[in-house]
Amino acid sequence: MPRSKVSTLNLRINPDVKAAVREAATREHRSVANMVEVLIRRHCDQAGIAIPRSQIDPTPREHNG
């Protein structure tokens, strides 16, 4: 299956928020980048903002802990 193109997003973030994202990523066995993408997709879904699904779309994982 061919991979979709990806873009780089550089941002400045409060260190406490960064630590929280790292913890969330760890709990869901994701990378920080993947966790940020999942959170953005969740927010957009809840806000009714359409994002076309890609072939490397991260699907939410169940948390067992």
C-alpha positions as CSV (number, residue, x, y, z in Angstrom):
1,M,0.0,0.0,0.0
2,P,1.5,3.4,-1.0
3,R,2.1,5.8,1.9
4,S,0.4,9.2,1.9
5,K,2.4,12.4,1.9
6,V,3.0,14.0,5.3
7,S,3.7,17.6,6.3
8,T,5.8,18.9,9.1
9,L,4.2,21.1,11.8
10,N,6.5,23.1,14.1
11,L,4.9,24.7,17.1
12,R,5.7,26.2,20.4
13,I,3.8,24.7,23.3
14,N,3.7,25.1,27.1
15,P,6.0,22.6,28.7
16,D,3.2,21.3,30.9
17,V,1.0,20.7,27.9
18,K,3.8,18.9,26.2
19,A,4.3,16.7,29.2
20,A,0.6,15.9,29.2
21,V,0.7,15.0,25.5
22,R,3.7,12.7,26.1
23,E,1.8,11.0,28.9
24,A,-1.3,10.5,26.8
25,A,0.8,9.1,24.0
26,T,2.6,6.7,26.3
27,R,-0.7,5.5,27.7
28,E,-2.0,4.8,24.2
29,H,1.3,3.3,23.0
30,R,1.6,6.1,20.4
31,S,4.3,8.5,19.3
32,V,3.8,12.1,20.4
33,A,3.3,13.1,16.7
34,N,0.7,10.4,16.2
35,M,-1.1,11.4,19.5
36,V,-1.2,15.1,18.3
37,E,-2.7,14.0,15.0
38,V,-5.3,11.8,16.8
39,L,-6.3,14.6,19.1
40,I,-6.7,17.0,16.2
41,R,-8.8,14.5,14.3
42,R,-11.0,13.9,17.4
43,H,-11.5,17.7,17.9
44,C,-12.3,18.2,14.2
45,D,-14.8,15.3,14.2
46,Q,-16.5,16.7,17.3
47,A,-16.6,20.2,15.7
48,G,-17.9,19.0,12.4
49,I,-14.8,19.8,10.5
50,A,-14.2,17.2,7.7
51,I,-10.7,15.8,7.2
52,P,-10.3,13.4,4.3
53,R,-9.2,10.0,5.5
54,S,-5.7,9.0,4.4
55,Q,-4.2,5.5,3.9
56,I,-2.1,6.0,7.0
57,D,-4.9,7.4,9.1
58,P,-4.3,6.7,12.8
59,T,-7.2,4.7,14.2
60,P,-8.1,5.2,17.9
61,R,-6.7,2.5,20.0
62,E,-8.3,1.0,23.1
63,H,-6.7,1.9,26.4
64,N,-6.4,-1.1,28.7
65,G,-5.1,0.4,31.8
